[in-house]
Amino acid sequence: MDRSTPGTDRPIVVLARLVILLILCAGNNRGACAEETARWQAALAGMPLPAPAPLLNRENVVCVILEAFRSNDLVRAMIVLPGVLNDFYLIHRDQPKLNLRASNVLEAVIALTNATELRATFQAPFLLLHLAEDRLQPRFVIQDPASLRRLESEHHLPHLLYCDAHWGRLQPDLRVSLRRKFRPEAQSTDAWHFERHNLAGWGLSDWEVLVAVSLASATSFRVEKQAILFQARAR
């Protein structure tokens, strides 16, 4: 059972992005969609990058924007999906430098969407940075509904920040903070094919933490009575 819960002409670039987003809203409530887009973009615009801001390139941009992500009322997590990392670190690692300039997270995201194949999709409460082939919906199985209700109501991790983190780093944090068993074990060979985790979040429920981890690592998970089981899956 699956459940889905750069440049000097920057104002013109932003306007172009908004027009595209409005087109994508056709058939839905265009006014509500435009308002939501403006809100999450405003939230990101209020997150400054370190001063002096570094030139952004494939090897540093993910960590820079995740570390700059701040608590706000709308976008409670930023998740970089595996396709982006494969594109930046493997496919285009020998390409010319991007050398992008940005003073805040929104400018960085817009610059990336103009210079690379990266896309930004807001699925409340997550902002997903992804490529076209990435799966944007989590995959999970609920075997114990009572556990699901507790996960949805509890908040044990007020802040998440992981950049290029393997399961061996996340699993102990999840096990201790959420007070549950997590499989596979931190150093298990069953986790060797998990994608690296790249995400930042504030104020997520325990359930939202599980979904964010699943999206970041291209894994599925199963909620059991005594444990949470994560498994690798094809993107």
Secondary structure, DSSP 8 states (H G I E B T S, - for coil): -------TTHHHHHHHHHHHHHHHTTTS-HHHHHHHHHHHHHHHHTSB--SS---B-TTTHHHHHHHH----SS--EEEE-HHHHHIIIIITTTS----B--SBHHHHHHHHHHHSS-EEEEETTEEEEE-TTS--S--EEES-HHHHHHHHH----SEEEEEEE-HHHHHHHHHHHHTSEEES-TT-GGGTTS--EEEEEES--HHHHHHHHHHHHTEEEEE-SSEEEEEE---
